[in-house]
C-alpha cells in the first residue's frame, strides 16, 4: 500500500467544525495528516493526525534554510503559494513516504483509499479538479523530479518573495507543465471528460466534491450549474447540485449522487452561508461524531430536518446571491483575459 501524508501548515484559530474534520480523518487510518500550527492541540486527536507547534516566524526560518535565501511570511494565506515546494521544505518529514499532499480544513473526508485507484497512484500528481490543481486536496509523488517541478514556474522565486498571493498551487504550477496538448486541455477550462495528463504522468480529473447549492437560486439571471469557478456546467452530468451531504462511519454521500464520495469541500458554505448563521453546529460534537449532515444551514445530526431560518437571515442569503451574481460576471471577464495571456505565452 502506498503511504500518503498530508502536510498542513495552518495558523490562526480552528474553525467551529474542526472536531468533525478530525473525526473524518480518524476514519482514514492509513492516511496521515501533519499539522504545523500555532493553534492549541485538540483533546484526543486521532492517532493519524499529528500536531507540530510552530508559528509563521519559525516557518519562515525553516523555508529560508531550505531555499538558501531569506523568506518572510507575513500572513497565513501566503502559505498556499509555497505548496508546490512542500516536498523540499518538509522533506525531513517525508522519509519512507510515497505521496505527500496539501489541503484545506473546510473539507470532510469520506473513504479516500476507496477513491484513489491504482491508476491514480501510478501518477506523479493527482488533482481532484480537471482544469486546474485542486489546492484543497492534491497529492504528489515523493520523488526528486516531482519535488523540483516548481522550478518550471519561471517567476517562482519572485512569487514566494512577494506578500501577495498568486495561487501558485492551483494555477501557476499546472500552467507551467508545458507538455503539449496536456497544457492545451487545461486551458480549455472544461470540467467534464476523462482525466487529463495521463500520458505525462499526471491525473487531473473532476471528482465533483465542491458544491454550491445557491446556484439553483431563481434570482440568478443565468442558471449556473457548477460551483467553484461559477461556470455554466452540469454537476456530474445532472442539473441539480447536491445541497445536503451525509457522513457516517467514514462513508460520505449526498442527496443527488447515488455513489459514495471521497470528500466534501464545503468552501462556499464556510465562507458565505455559514457566516450568516448564529449557530453552525446544531448538536454537540460528541453527538455529531456518530453521524452528521452538512448543508448551507450548518451541521446537524443525520436525522434532523433542515431548520427554518429567521426572516432576517433569509434576507441576508438573498442579498448575497445578488452580490455573487455581480462577482460572477467580473470573474468571467478576468478569467477570459487570463486565458488569453496563457494562450499567448510560449
N, C-alpha and C positions, 0 to 999 in steps of 0.2 A: 504494500500500500504506500502510495506517495505521501510524504509528510508535507503538511500545509501549516504555515504560521503567518498570521496577520500582524503587521506592525502598525500600532495605533497611537501615535502621538496625539494627546488631547489636553487642552488647557482650558481653565475657566471653572465651570461647575457642571456636575452631572445633571442631565435632564430628568424630569419627573418620572419618566418611564424606564430609567436605566436598570432598575432591578429586573424588569421584564426582558429587557435586552439581554441581560446576563443569563436569565433563565433559558432563552433560546440558544445561547452559546452552550449552556450546560448539556443540552440535548444533541450537541455535535461533539462528542467526546474525543474524536480522532482529529479534530482541528484545534489549533491553539491561537489565542489572541494575546499579544503582549502590549500592554498599555504603558506609555511613558507620559506621566501626568503630574500636575500639581494639585489634583483633586484628592480628597480623602479616599483611602482604600475602603470599599464597601465591606460590610459584615458578611462573612460566609460566602466569598466569591466561589464560582465553580473552579475545580482544580485545573481546568484547561484555559483559564483566564488569569494571567499573571500581571501584577502591577509593579512598575518601577517608578518610584517617586523621582521627579525631576522638575525643571522649570525651563522657560524659554532661554534664560541665560546659559544654563548647563547644556541645553541642546545646541545653542549657537556655538559654544566652545567645542562640543563633540563634532559638529559639522565642519567647523574651521579646521580642526585637526585632521579630519579625513580628507578634506579637499585641498589643503595646503594654502588657503588664503582666508582672510578674515570674513566671517559671516555674522551678521547681526539680525536676528529675527525679532521684529518689534510687535507683531500681533499674531495671534494663533492661526488665523485663516491662511496666513502666508505659508504655513507648513504644507499646504496642498501642493504648492509648486515644487516641493522637494520630493514628492512621492516617487517619481521615476528614478531617483537616486537612492532610495531606501536600501537597495541591495548592497550598495557601497557603504552608506552611512551607518547601517546597523549590521554589518557583516559579522561582527563578533557574536551576534545573537542568532545567526543562521547556520551554525555548524550542523551538518547532517540534516539539513532542511532541503527538501526537493523544490518546493514552491513557497515563495513569500508573497504577501499581498498587502493591500491597504484598503481602508474602508471608512464608512461613516457610522455614527451610532443612532441615526434615525432609521434604523434597519431592524427588522425582526426576522430571524432565520428559521427556515424550515429544515428539511433534510438536505444539507449541502452535498454530502457524499452521494446521495441518491441522484443528484443532478449532474455532478461532474463525471462525465463519461470517460472511458479510456481514450477516446479520440481527443477530447479536450486536454487531458493530462499528458498528451504527447506534444503539445504545442508550447511555444515559448511565452506567449502572453495570452491570457483568457480575459475577454471583456464581455460583460453582460449586456452591453449595447452594441448594435451593429455599426452605427455610423460614427461613433467616437468611443473613446475609452471610458468605461464606467468608473468614475472616481470613487463612488460609494462602495464598490466591491470589484476588485480586479486581482488577478493572480499573475505572477511572473516566475518563470523557471529560474531557479537559483544557480546561474552559471555565469562565468566571467563575461561571455558575449552579451547575454541579456542584461546583466547589471551595468554594462557600459553603453547600452542603447541610447541613453540620454545624451550622449556626445553627438548623436546625429542632429540634435537641435542646435542650429547654428548659433543662436544667441543664448544658450542655456546659462552661461555664466552671468550675463547681464540680467537675465530674468531673476535668478536667485539672489543677486545683489540688490535688486530693486525692492522697495517697500510695497509696490503694487502686486496684485495677484494677476497672473497671466494664464491661469488654467493650463499649466504646463503638463499636468497629468492627463486631462481629458482631451485637449485639443492639440497642443504643440507636439507632444510625443507621437501620436498617431499620424499627424501631418508630416512628421519628419521621416516616417517609414516609407521611403520613396521606392516602392517595389512595383513598378509598372501599374497594371490595372488594379492592384490592391488599393493603392492610393486613389485611383480614379473612382473606385467603388465608395470609398469613404466620402469623397467629395460630392457624390450624388445625394447624400443625406437621406437615404432610404432606410426605413426601419425593417420592413419585411423582406424575407428572402433567405437563402441558405447562408451559412457562415461565410464571412469574408476573410481572406488571407491564409487559408489552409495550406496552399502550396508554398507559402513562405514561412510556415511555422507559427502562424497566428490564428486565433479563434475569436473573431468579432461576431457575436450573434445576439439578436434581440431576445431577452429572456422574459419580457413582459411582466415586470415586477414593480413599476413605478406609476401607480395610478393617480389620476386627478378626476375625482368624481364630479367636480363642478363643471367639467367640460360638457355635460349633458344639460347644463342650465339653459332655460329658454330665453334668458336675457341676452345670451351670446348671439351676435349677428352672424357668426359663422359657426357651423356645427363641428367644433374641434373634437377630434376623436382620440387624441393621444396627448400625454401629459407633459413630460419633461421639456421638450422643445416647443410645445404648443403648435404642433403641425397637424394638418388635416389627414390623419391616419386612423384606420380601424385598430381596435385593441385586439391583437392576435386574431385578426380576421372577423371580429364581431363589432357591431355598432355600439354595444353597451359596455361601459367601463365598470369594473368591479368597484363597488363602494363600501363593501364590508368584507373584511378578511378575518379568518378564524384560525387560531393556533391552539393546539392541544398536544402535549407529549411529543413535541418535535415535528408534528405534522402541520403544514400550513396550506389552507385552501381559501377560496373566496366564493362569493355568491354568483359568479359568472362562469369561470373556468372549472371544468369538472376535475382536472388533474391536480395533484399536489404541486406547489410552487416552492422553489428553493429559498426565496426570501421575499419580504415586502419592504420596499423603500418608501417610507412614509414622509418623504421630503416635503411635499406640498402641504399636507395636513399639519406637519410640525411647524412649518414656517408661516403658515397662513391661518387656516381654520382653528387650530388648537390655541393660537394666541388670543382668540376671541373668548374661548371657554374659561369660565371661572373655576371649573373643576374638570381636570383631564381624566384622572383615574376614578372610575365610578364604583370602586370597591377597594379594599386594602390589598396591598401587594401579595400577601400570603394567599388570599383567595384567588387572585388573578393568575398566580403561578400555576394553578391547576388547569387553567384554560381561559382564553380571553378572545374577544373580538375587537378589531380595530376599524375605526371609521372616522369621518370628519368630526363626529360628535365625541370623540375621545376613545378611551379603552374601557371596556365593560366585560363582566362575566359572559360566558358563552351564551347562556340562555336569556340574557337581558334583552328587552326591547329597546329600540332606539329612542333616546329621550327627545321630548319636545322642547326646543329652546325657547326662552323668553323672546318676546317681540323685538326687544332692542338688539339682541344678539342675531336674530334672523335678519334684521335690517342691516347690521354690520356685514353679514355674509353677502347680501345682495350688492351693497356698495362696493365691496371688494371685487365682486365679479366685474363691475363696470371698470374699475381701475385695471384689472387684469386684461380686459379687452383692449384697452389703450396700450398697455405694456406689450401685449402680444404683437400688435402692429409694429411697434418700434423694434421689437426683437426680429421680426421678419425682415425689416429693412436692413438692420445691422448685419444679420447673418448673410443676407444676399451679397453685401459688399465684401464680407469676409471670404465667401466662396469665390468671388471674382478674383480677390487677391491671391488666394491659394492656387486657383487655376492658372493664373498668370505667372506664378513663380516657377523656376526651372525644376 
